[in-house]
Amino acid sequence: MISLRSNLITSDFIDSCHKNNILALSWDFINYENPIKEIKSLIKKDIDGILFDDFKNIRIIKNWVNEQ
């Protein structure tokens, strides 16, 4: 498993992880103007998981989902 900050994730990184049987994970979406869009973009690139670095942000994230 390798986790990178969301602004460092590329399709090549994800592909390299998958070729080596490594999970590709990403975190740090809180400061994006449209964080849900960024998360969905990574999901479309086949990211294996999204990490949330502070449990206190769960309430904020729930609000993002409800606004969509």
C-alpha positions as CSV (number, residue, x, y, z in Angstrom):
1,M,0.0,0.0,0.0
2,I,1.3,3.5,-0.9
3,S,-0.6,6.7,-0.1
4,L,0.2,10.0,-1.8
5,R,-1.3,13.5,-1.4
6,S,-4.1,13.9,-3.9
7,N,-2.2,16.5,-6.0
8,L,0.6,14.0,-6.6
9,I,-1.5,11.1,-7.9
10,T,-1.1,10.3,-11.6
11,S,-2.4,7.5,-13.8
12,D,1.2,6.3,-14.2
13,F,1.5,6.1,-10.4
14,I,-1.7,4.1,-10.1
15,D,-0.7,1.8,-13.0
16,S,2.7,1.2,-11.5
17,C,1.2,0.3,-8.2
18,H,-1.3,-2.1,-9.8
19,K,1.5,-3.8,-11.9
20,N,3.3,-4.5,-8.6
21,N,0.3,-5.7,-6.7
22,I,0.4,-2.5,-4.5
23,L,-2.7,-0.6,-3.4
24,A,-2.7,3.0,-4.5
25,L,-4.4,5.4,-2.0
26,S,-4.8,9.1,-1.8
27,W,-5.6,11.7,0.8
28,D,-5.8,15.5,1.4
29,F,-8.9,16.8,-0.4
30,I,-10.1,19.4,2.1
31,N,-8.7,22.5,0.4
32,Y,-10.0,21.9,-3.1
33,E,-12.7,24.2,-4.4
34,N,-14.7,21.1,-5.5
35,P,-13.3,18.1,-3.5
36,I,-16.0,15.7,-4.6
37,K,-15.0,16.3,-8.2
38,E,-11.3,15.5,-7.4
39,I,-12.3,12.3,-5.5
40,K,-14.5,11.2,-8.4
41,S,-11.7,11.9,-10.9
42,L,-9.3,9.6,-8.9
43,I,-11.9,6.9,-8.7
44,K,-12.3,7.0,-12.5
45,K,-8.5,6.6,-12.7
46,D,-8.9,3.4,-10.6
47,I,-7.4,4.6,-7.3
48,D,-7.8,1.8,-4.8
49,G,-8.9,4.0,-1.9
50,I,-9.4,7.4,-0.4
51,L,-8.0,8.2,3.0
52,F,-9.3,10.9,5.4
53,D,-6.5,12.2,7.6
54,D,-8.6,13.7,10.4
55,F,-11.8,12.1,11.7
56,K,-13.0,15.6,12.5
57,N,-13.4,16.2,8.8
58,I,-16.0,13.5,8.4
59,R,-18.8,16.0,9.1
60,I,-17.4,18.3,6.4
61,I,-17.2,15.4,3.9
62,K,-20.8,14.3,4.7
63,N,-21.9,17.9,3.9
64,W,-20.1,17.7,0.5
65,V,-22.0,14.6,-0.4
66,N,-25.3,16.1,0.7
67,E,-24.7,19.2,-1.4
68,Q,-24.1,17.1,-4.6
